[in-house]
Amino acid sequence: MSSEPQIIVGNEFTQVIVKKVYTRNGERLEITSPKLHHSIQLDPLALESLTWQEPEVFTEFLSKPFGK
């Protein structure tokens, strides 16, 4: 278990836990959804690529949860 601090972000619909983790390939940001038991580790380039997106991209993600 990492000793890195966690950040918990939530609202009335969901909650996520964000923390920095160390892997063989460097630092990653791990985002976990305790409710859904899903998590993802994103490297710095993947995180930066989020800043290149227009807000509408995220709206589209949310219109089809889980790729359905």
N, C-alpha and C positions, 0 to 999 in steps of 0.2 A: 504494500500500500504506500502510495506517495505521501510525503509530508507536505506537499504543496497545498496552499489554501484553496478551498473551493469557493466558487461563486454560485449562488442559487438564484435563479431568475424565474419568476412565475407570475401567473395571473389567475383569473377564475377558470380558465380553460386548461392550463397545463403548467408544468414546471420543468426546468432543465437545470442540470448541474454542469458547470464549466470549470475545467482545471487544466493546468499545464502538466504534461507527462513527458518523460524522457524515454526514447526508444533507441535502438541500435542505429537508426538513421537520423537522429537528432530530436530536437524538441517538437512537440505537437500540442495542439489544443484539443482536448477531448471534451466532447459535448454529449451528455447522456440524458435520455428521457427515462426517468425511473418508472413512470406510469406504463410506458410501452416496452420497456426493457430493450431499447435501441441505443446504440452509441456510435460515434464516429470520431476518428482522430484526423485532424486536418493539419498539414504542414504549413509553413509560412506562405508559400506561393499559393496554395489553395485558399488560404485566408485572404491574401491580397486580392485574388481574383474576385472575391465577393464584392470588393469595393469598385470593381469595374462595371458592375451590373446596375441597371436601372431598377427602381422599386417595382416596376411591373413584372419583372422576372420572378420576384418572390410571390407576388400575387398569383402568378400562374402556377407556381409550385403548390400553393395552398388550395388552388381550385381542384386539384387532383391528388388528394392525399395518398401516400404510399404508391404512387404511379398508376392508380386505377383509373 
